[in-house]
């Protein structure tokens, strides 16, 4: 069977998330530290207040994993701004039956959706951490005077003529496009422009202009061949935030950022919150909290590779974490 790379990636990841525990293979920020989810909950509450405190509104997480981010976010927001939690209708975008089963126990008040289209047409605040990187990409390779597109056949790449218009580039250059992610952001931005709201997108990637291959696979916590054994390993690719920003603007919204995750979390108070929790914890727990914060914020770990971008209505005042 010959498949275009994005079709192969979509099929492989659907099978992977339906049958395997992804958190055996990798760990995400909400699993590393409770402070991450707490800060995002406070960010969402502040954004809601800046929007005029609409009630009710849709509080959405795309790719909620095991529910740690939303649980921590709601706990922190309830302490700081209980009206925010009272006004929120919780919606989760998730298609894995196995994960949905876990999430129903952790967040019984949530409604589940396969995509944005079935979320009620009201003001929305959306959080998405490491969601976009798992959406399927296309890859194009420069061969002589023309571009070729990559397909997958029998565990290897094959190439065919590309119909997509791409800029001139040297021989062998690889360009990736994530049309699914761009369509998701465009639909989200259109809703925000029309109904009001904000979204926070966090993922590893770049701010534009990068070329080269970023498709990767993780299995049992180790790098693996992304084309082998589809459904047994998690496939991801770096996110091009410049193209997402363009999609959001074309749909009528504005963007804030992208910013480095480390700088964004520092602006929201991650170091102060870590110190506060550590003061009331035992020595071992305090050291674990500090190590987790360093992992999330230091440039050599997740602090620079991970980018943060917000989507908001045109004319909205600066959002927390992004400066003036």
C-alpha positions as a Markdown table, in Angstrom:
| # | Residue | x | y | z |
|---|---|---|---|---|
| 1 | Unk | 0.0 | 0.0 | 0.0 |
| 2 | Unk | 1.3 | 3.5 | -0.9 |
| 3 | Unk | 0.1 | 6.4 | 1.2 |
| 4 | Unk | 0.9 | 10.1 | 1.3 |
| 5 | Unk | 2.9 | 10.8 | 4.4 |
| 6 | Unk | 0.1 | 12.7 | 6.1 |
| 7 | Unk | -2.4 | 9.9 | 5.6 |
| 8 | Unk | 0.2 | 7.4 | 6.9 |
| 9 | Unk | 0.9 | 9.5 | 10.0 |
| 10 | Unk | -2.8 | 10.1 | 10.7 |
| 11 | Unk | -3.5 | 6.3 | 10.5 |
| 12 | Unk | -0.5 | 5.4 | 12.6 |
| 13 | Unk | -1.2 | 7.9 | 15.4 |
| 14 | Unk | -4.9 | 7.0 | 15.5 |
| 15 | Unk | -3.9 | 3.3 | 16.1 |
| 16 | Unk | -1.2 | 4.3 | 18.6 |
| 17 | Unk | -3.4 | 6.4 | 20.8 |
| 18 | Unk | -6.3 | 3.9 | 20.7 |
| 19 | Unk | -4.2 | 1.0 | 21.8 |
| 20 | Unk | -1.2 | 2.2 | 23.8 |
| 21 | Unk | -0.4 | 4.3 | 26.9 |
| 22 | Unk | 1.6 | 7.2 | 25.4 |
| 23 | Unk | 2.9 | 8.2 | 28.7 |
| 24 | Unk | 5.1 | 5.1 | 28.8 |
| 25 | Unk | 6.9 | 6.5 | 25.8 |
| 26 | Unk | 7.1 | 10.2 | 26.7 |
| 27 | Unk | 6.2 | 12.8 | 29.4 |
| 28 | Unk | 4.6 | 16.2 | 28.8 |
| 29 | Unk | 4.8 | 19.3 | 30.9 |
| 30 | Unk | 1.6 | 18.8 | 33.0 |
| 31 | Unk | 3.0 | 15.4 | 34.0 |
| 32 | Unk | 6.3 | 17.0 | 34.9 |
| 33 | Unk | 4.9 | 19.6 | 37.4 |
| 34 | Unk | 1.5 | 20.6 | 38.7 |
| 35 | Unk | 2.7 | 24.2 | 38.5 |
| 36 | Unk | 2.5 | 24.1 | 34.7 |
| 37 | Unk | -1.3 | 23.4 | 34.7 |
| 38 | Unk | -1.9 | 25.8 | 37.6 |
| 39 | Unk | -0.3 | 28.7 | 35.7 |
| 40 | Unk | -2.2 | 27.9 | 32.6 |
| 41 | Unk | -5.4 | 27.9 | 34.6 |
| 42 | Unk | -4.6 | 31.3 | 36.0 |
| 43 | Unk | -3.8 | 32.5 | 32.5 |
| 44 | Unk | -7.1 | 31.3 | 31.3 |
| 45 | Unk | -8.9 | 33.0 | 34.2 |
| 46 | Unk | -7.2 | 36.3 | 33.5 |
| 47 | Unk | -7.9 | 36.1 | 29.8 |
| 48 | Unk | -11.6 | 35.4 | 30.6 |
| 49 | Unk | -11.7 | 38.5 | 32.9 |
| 50 | Unk | -10.1 | 40.6 | 30.1 |
| 51 | Unk | -12.8 | 39.4 | 27.7 |
| 52 | Unk | -15.5 | 40.8 | 30.0 |
| 53 | Unk | -16.2 | 37.6 | 32.0 |
| 54 | Unk | -18.7 | 35.9 | 29.5 |
| 55 | Unk | -21.0 | 33.4 | 31.1 |
| 56 | Unk | -21.4 | 30.7 | 30.2 |
| 57 | Unk | -18.3 | 30.0 | 28.0 |
| 58 | Unk | -16.5 | 27.0 | 26.6 |
| 59 | Unk | -13.3 | 26.1 | 28.4 |
| 60 | Unk | -11.6 | 23.7 | 26.0 |
| 61 | Unk | -8.5 | 21.6 | 26.0 |
| 62 | Unk | -7.3 | 20.0 | 22.8 |
| 63 | Unk | -5.3 | 16.8 | 23.5 |
| 64 | Unk | -6.0 | 16.5 | 27.2 |
| 65 | Unk | -3.9 | 13.4 | 27.8 |
| 66 | Unk | -4.8 | 12.0 | 31.2 |
| 67 | Unk | -6.4 | 15.2 | 32.4 |
| 68 | Unk | -3.6 | 16.6 | 34.6 |
| 69 | Unk | -3.4 | 20.0 | 33.0 |
| 70 | Unk | -7.2 | 20.6 | 33.2 |
| 71 | Unk | -7.4 | 19.3 | 36.7 |
| 72 | Unk | -4.5 | 21.5 | 37.9 |
| 73 | Unk | -5.9 | 24.5 | 36.0 |
| 74 | Unk | -9.3 | 24.3 | 37.5 |
| 75 | Unk | -8.0 | 23.8 | 41.0 |
| 76 | Unk | -5.8 | 26.9 | 40.8 |
| 77 | Unk | -8.4 | 29.0 | 39.0 |
| 78 | Unk | -11.1 | 28.1 | 41.6 |
| 79 | Unk | -8.9 | 29.5 | 44.4 |
| 80 | Unk | -8.1 | 32.7 | 42.5 |
| 81 | Unk | -11.3 | 33.4 | 40.6 |
| 82 | Unk | -14.2 | 31.1 | 41.5 |
| 83 | Unk | -16.6 | 32.8 | 39.1 |
| 84 | Unk | -14.4 | 31.7 | 36.2 |
| 85 | Unk | -14.9 | 28.0 | 37.1 |
| 86 | Unk | -18.6 | 28.5 | 37.7 |
| 87 | Unk | -19.1 | 30.0 | 34.3 |
| 88 | Unk | -17.0 | 27.4 | 32.5 |
| 89 | Unk | -18.5 | 24.5 | 30.5 |
| 90 | Unk | -15.6 | 22.0 | 30.2 |
| 91 | Unk | -15.0 | 20.5 | 26.7 |
| 92 | Unk | -12.2 | 18.1 | 25.7 |
| 93 | Unk | -11.1 | 17.4 | 22.2 |
| 94 | Unk | -10.0 | 13.7 | 22.3 |
| 95 | Unk | -10.6 | 10.7 | 20.0 |
| 96 | Unk | -8.8 | 7.9 | 21.8 |
| 97 | Unk | -11.4 | 5.6 | 23.5 |
| 98 | Unk | -8.8 | 4.5 | 26.0 |
| 99 | Unk | -8.0 | 8.1 | 27.0 |
| 100 | Unk | -11.6 | 9.1 | 27.1 |
| 101 | Unk | -12.3 | 6.4 | 29.6 |
| 102 | Unk | -9.5 | 7.7 | 31.9 |
| 103 | Unk | -10.7 | 11.3 | 31.4 |
| 104 | Unk | -14.3 | 10.5 | 32.3 |
| 105 | Unk | -13.2 | 9.4 | 35.8 |
| 106 | Unk | -10.9 | 12.4 | 36.3 |
| 107 | Unk | -13.2 | 15.1 | 34.8 |
| 108 | Unk | -16.8 | 13.7 | 34.9 |
| 109 | Unk | -18.2 | 17.2 | 34.1 |
| 110 | Unk | -16.5 | 17.3 | 30.7 |
| 111 | Unk | -18.1 | 16.8 | 27.3 |
| 112 | Unk | -16.0 | 15.1 | 24.6 |
| 113 | Unk | -15.5 | 16.1 | 21.0 |
| 114 | Unk | -13.7 | 14.8 | 18.0 |
| 115 | Unk | -12.9 | 18.3 | 16.8 |
| 116 | Unk | -13.9 | 22.0 | 17.2 |
| 117 | Unk | -17.1 | 21.7 | 15.1 |
| 118 | Unk | -19.3 | 20.3 | 17.8 |
| 119 | Unk | -18.3 | 22.6 | 20.6 |
| 120 | Unk | -21.2 | 25.0 | 21.4 |
| 121 | Unk | -21.1 | 28.3 | 19.5 |
| 122 | Unk | -20.1 | 30.6 | 22.4 |
| 123 | Unk | -17.1 | 32.4 | 23.7 |
| 124 | Unk | -14.1 | 30.0 | 23.9 |
| 125 | Unk | -10.9 | 29.7 | 25.8 |
| 126 | Unk | -8.8 | 26.9 | 24.5 |
| 127 | Unk | -5.6 | 25.4 | 25.9 |
| 128 | Unk | -3.5 | 23.0 | 23.7 |
| 129 | Unk | -0.2 | 21.6 | 25.0 |
| 130 | Unk | 1.6 | 19.2 | 22.6 |
| 131 | Unk | -1.4 | 18.8 | 20.5 |
| 132 | Unk | -0.4 | 20.2 | 17.2 |
| 133 | Unk | 2.9 | 18.3 | 16.9 |
| 134 | Unk | 1.0 | 15.0 | 16.5 |
| 135 | Unk | -1.2 | 16.2 | 13.6 |
| 136 | Unk | -0.1 | 14.8 | 10.2 |
| 137 | Unk | 2.4 | 16.5 | 8.0 |
| 138 | Unk | 3.3 | 16.5 | 4.4 |
| 139 | Unk | 7.0 | 16.5 | 3.2 |
| 140 | Unk | 8.4 | 17.8 | 0.0 |
| 141 | Unk | 11.9 | 17.3 | -1.3 |
| 142 | Unk | 13.7 | 19.4 | -3.9 |
| 143 | Unk | 14.9 | 17.3 | -6.8 |
| 144 | Unk | 16.6 | 19.2 | -9.6 |
| 145 | Unk | 14.3 | 21.9 | -11.0 |
| 146 | Unk | 11.1 | 20.5 | -9.3 |
| 147 | Unk | 9.6 | 19.5 | -6.0 |
| 148 | Unk | 8.7 | 15.9 | -5.2 |
| 149 | Unk | 6.3 | 14.8 | -2.4 |
| 150 | Unk | 7.0 | 11.9 | -0.1 |
| 151 | Unk | 4.8 | 8.9 | 0.2 |
| 152 | Unk | 5.2 | 5.8 | 2.3 |
| 153 | Unk | 5.3 | 2.2 | 0.9 |
| 154 | Unk | 6.5 | -0.9 | 2.7 |
| 155 | Unk | 8.2 | 1.1 | 5.5 |
| 156 | Unk | 10.2 | 3.4 | 3.3 |
| 157 | Unk | 9.8 | 6.7 | 1.5 |
| 158 | Unk | 8.9 | 6.9 | -2.1 |
| 159 | Unk | 8.5 | 10.1 | -4.1 |
| 160 | Unk | 6.0 | 11.4 | -6.6 |
| 161 | Unk | 5.4 | 14.7 | -8.4 |
| 162 | Unk | 4.3 | 17.5 | -6.2 |
| 163 | Unk | 1.4 | 19.8 | -7.2 |
| 164 | Unk | 1.9 | 22.2 | -4.2 |
| 165 | Unk | 3.6 | 25.5 | -5.0 |
| 166 | Unk | 6.8 | 26.0 | -3.0 |
| 167 | Unk | 9.6 | 28.5 | -3.0 |
| 168 | Unk | 12.9 | 27.8 | -4.8 |
| 169 | Unk | 15.5 | 25.9 | -2.7 |
| 170 | Unk | 18.7 | 24.0 | -3.1 |
| 171 | Unk | 18.8 | 20.4 | -4.2 |
| 172 | Unk | 17.8 | 18.0 | -1.4 |
| 173 | Unk | 16.0 | 20.6 | 0.7 |
| 174 | Unk | 13.0 | 19.2 | 2.7 |
| 175 | Unk | 10.0 | 21.4 | 3.5 |
| 176 | Unk | 7.2 | 20.2 | 5.8 |
| 177 | Unk | 3.6 | 21.5 | 5.8 |
| 178 | Unk | 1.0 | 20.7 | 8.4 |
| 179 | Unk | -2.3 | 21.5 | 6.7 |
| 180 | Unk | -4.3 | 19.9 | 9.5 |
| 181 | Unk | -2.8 | 22.2 | 12.1 |
| 182 | Unk | -3.3 | 25.2 | 9.9 |
| 183 | Unk | -6.9 | 24.4 | 9.3 |
| 184 | Unk | -7.5 | 23.8 | 13.1 |
| 185 | Unk | -6.0 | 27.2 | 13.9 |
| 186 | Unk | -7.9 | 28.9 | 11.2 |
| 187 | Unk | -11.2 | 27.5 | 12.5 |
| 188 | Unk | -10.3 | 28.4 | 16.0 |
| 189 | Unk | -9.3 | 31.9 | 15.1 |
| 190 | Unk | -12.5 | 32.4 | 13.1 |
| 191 | Unk | -14.5 | 31.5 | 16.1 |
| 192 | Unk | -12.5 | 33.7 | 18.4 |
| 193 | Unk | -13.0 | 36.6 | 16.0 |
| 194 | Unk | -16.7 | 36.0 | 15.7 |
| 195 | Unk | -17.7 | 35.0 | 19.2 |
| 196 | Unk | -14.8 | 36.2 | 21.4 |
| 197 | Unk | -12.2 | 34.2 | 23.3 |
| 198 | Unk | -8.6 | 33.4 | 23.5 |
| 199 | Unk | -6.4 | 30.3 | 22.9 |
| 200 | Unk | -3.0 | 29.3 | 24.1 |
| 201 | Unk | -1.0 | 26.9 | 21.9 |
| 202 | Unk | 2.2 | 25.4 | 23.4 |
| 203 | Unk | 4.4 | 23.0 | 21.4 |
| 204 | Unk | 7.9 | 22.4 | 20.2 |
| 205 | Unk | 8.8 | 24.0 | 17.0 |
| 206 | Unk | 10.1 | 27.1 | 15.4 |
| 207 | Unk | 9.0 | 30.6 | 14.4 |
| 208 | Unk | 9.4 | 30.1 | 10.7 |
| 209 | Unk | 11.9 | 29.8 | 7.9 |
| 210 | Unk | 13.2 | 26.4 | 9.0 |
| 211 | Unk | 13.7 | 23.6 | 6.5 |
| 212 | Unk | 14.7 | 20.0 | 7.0 |
| 213 | Unk | 13.0 | 16.9 | 8.3 |
| 214 | Unk | 11.6 | 16.9 | 11.8 |
| 215 | Unk | 9.4 | 13.8 | 11.7 |
| 216 | Unk | 10.3 | 11.6 | 14.6 |
| 217 | Unk | 9.0 | 8.5 | 16.5 |
| 218 | Unk | 9.3 | 7.5 | 20.2 |
| 219 | Unk | 8.8 | 3.9 | 21.4 |
| 220 | Unk | 9.5 | 2.8 | 24.9 |
| 221 | Unk | 11.0 | 6.2 | 25.6 |
| 222 | Unk | 13.6 | 5.8 | 22.8 |
| 223 | Unk | 13.9 | 7.2 | 19.3 |
| 224 | Unk | 12.6 | 4.8 | 16.7 |
| 225 | Unk | 12.1 | 4.5 | 13.0 |
| 226 | Unk | 8.9 | 6.6 | 12.2 |
| 227 | Unk | 8.0 | 4.4 | 9.2 |
| 228 | Unk | 8.2 | 1.0 | 10.9 |
| 229 | Unk | 5.4 | -0.8 | 12.7 |
| 230 | Unk | 2.7 | 1.9 | 12.4 |
| 231 | Unk | 0.5 | 2.1 | 15.5 |
| 232 | Unk | 3.2 | 1.0 | 17.9 |
| 233 | Unk | 5.0 | 4.3 | 18.2 |
| 234 | Unk | 4.1 | 8.0 | 18.6 |
| 235 | Unk | 4.8 | 10.1 | 15.5 |
| 236 | Unk | 5.3 | 13.9 | 15.8 |
| 237 | Unk | 6.9 | 16.8 | 13.9 |
| 238 | Unk | 8.0 | 20.3 | 14.8 |
| 239 | Unk | 5.4 | 23.0 | 14.6 |
| 240 | Unk | 5.8 | 26.0 | 12.3 |
| 241 | Unk | 4.4 | 28.8 | 14.3 |
| 242 | Unk | 4.8 | 31.4 | 11.6 |
| 243 | Unk | 2.3 | 29.5 | 9.3 |
| 244 | Unk | -0.1 | 29.1 | 12.2 |
| 245 | Unk | 0.1 | 32.8 | 12.9 |
| 246 | Unk | -0.6 | 33.6 | 9.3 |
| 247 | Unk | -3.6 | 31.2 | 9.4 |
| 248 | Unk | -4.9 | 33.0 | 12.5 |
| 249 | Unk | -4.5 | 36.4 | 11.1 |
| 250 | Unk | -6.2 | 35.4 | 7.8 |
| 251 | Unk | -9.1 | 34.2 | 9.8 |
| 252 | Unk | -9.6 | 37.6 | 11.4 |
| 253 | Unk | -7.8 | 37.2 | 14.8 |
| 254 | Unk | -4.6 | 38.5 | 16.2 |
| 255 | Unk | -1.7 | 36.6 | 17.8 |
| 256 | Unk | 0.6 | 37.2 | 20.7 |
| 257 | Unk | 4.0 | 35.7 | 20.6 |
| 258 | Unk | 5.4 | 33.2 | 19.8 |
| 259 | Unk | 7.5 | 33.3 | 23.0 |
| 260 | Unk | 9.9 | 30.8 | 24.5 |
| 261 | Unk | 8.2 | 28.6 | 27.0 |
| 262 | Unk | 10.8 | 29.4 | 29.7 |
| 263 | Unk | 10.3 | 33.1 | 29.4 |
| 264 | Unk | 6.5 | 32.8 | 29.2 |
| 265 | Unk | 6.3 | 30.6 | 32.4 |
| 266 | Unk | 8.7 | 32.9 | 34.2 |
| 267 | Unk | 6.5 | 35.9 | 33.4 |
| 268 | Unk | 3.5 | 34.0 | 34.9 |
| 269 | Unk | 5.4 | 33.3 | 38.1 |
| 270 | Unk | 6.6 | 29.7 | 37.8 |
| 271 | Unk | 9.7 | 30.4 | 40.0 |
| 272 | Unk | 7.7 | 32.1 | 42.7 |
| 273 | Unk | 5.1 | 29.3 | 42.8 |
| 274 | Unk | 7.8 | 26.7 | 42.9 |
| 275 | Unk | 9.4 | 28.4 | 45.8 |
| 276 | Unk | 6.1 | 28.7 | 47.6 |
| 277 | Unk | 5.3 | 25.0 | 47.2 |
| 278 | Unk | 8.8 | 24.0 | 48.1 |
| 279 | Unk | 8.6 | 26.0 | 51.4 |
| 280 | Unk | 5.7 | 23.8 | 52.5 |
| 281 | Unk | 7.2 | 20.5 | 51.2 |
| 282 | Unk | 9.8 | 18.1 | 52.5 |
| 283 | Unk | 13.3 | 18.4 | 51.2 |
| 284 | Unk | 13.0 | 15.6 | 48.6 |
| 285 | Unk | 9.7 | 17.0 | 47.3 |
| 286 | Unk | 11.1 | 20.5 | 47.2 |
| 287 | Unk | 14.1 | 19.4 | 45.2 |
| 288 | Unk | 11.8 | 17.5 | 42.8 |
| 289 | Unk | 9.7 | 20.6 | 42.3 |
| 290 | Unk | 12.8 | 22.7 | 41.6 |
| 291 | Unk | 14.2 | 20.1 | 39.1 |
| 292 | Unk | 10.8 | 20.1 | 37.3 |
| 293 | Unk | 10.7 | 23.8 | 37.0 |
| 294 | Unk | 14.3 | 23.8 | 35.6 |
| 295 | Unk | 13.3 | 21.2 | 33.1 |
| 296 | Unk | 10.3 | 23.3 | 31.9 |
| 297 | Unk | 12.2 | 26.6 | 31.7 |
| 298 | Unk | 15.9 | 26.1 | 31.1 |
| 299 | Unk | 17.1 | 26.8 | 27.5 |
| 300 | Unk | 19.0 | 23.4 | 27.4 |
| 301 | Unk | 15.8 | 21.5 | 28.3 |
| 302 | Unk | 12.3 | 22.6 | 27.3 |
| 303 | Unk | 12.6 | 26.3 | 27.8 |
| 304 | Unk | 13.6 | 27.4 | 24.3 |
| 305 | Unk | 12.6 | 24.5 | 22.0 |
| 306 | Unk | 8.9 | 24.8 | 23.2 |
| 307 | Unk | 7.1 | 27.9 | 21.9 |
| 308 | Unk | 4.0 | 29.6 | 23.2 |
| 309 | Unk | 1.5 | 31.5 | 21.0 |
| 310 | Unk | -1.9 | 33.0 | 21.9 |
| 311 | Unk | -4.8 | 33.8 | 19.6 |
| 312 | Unk | -7.1 | 36.6 | 20.6 |
| 313 | Unk | -9.6 | 39.1 | 19.0 |
| 314 | Unk | -8.3 | 42.1 | 17.2 |
| 315 | Unk | -7.6 | 45.0 | 19.5 |
| 316 | Unk | -7.4 | 43.0 | 22.7 |
| 317 | Unk | -5.0 | 44.4 | 25.3 |
| 318 | Unk | -1.7 | 42.5 | 26.0 |
| 319 | Unk | -2.3 | 39.0 | 27.4 |
| 320 | Unk | -0.4 | 37.8 | 30.5 |
| 321 | Unk | 3.0 | 36.3 | 29.7 |
| 322 | Unk | 3.6 | 38.1 | 26.5 |
| 323 | Unk | 4.7 | 41.5 | 27.6 |
| 324 | Unk | 3.4 | 44.8 | 26.2 |
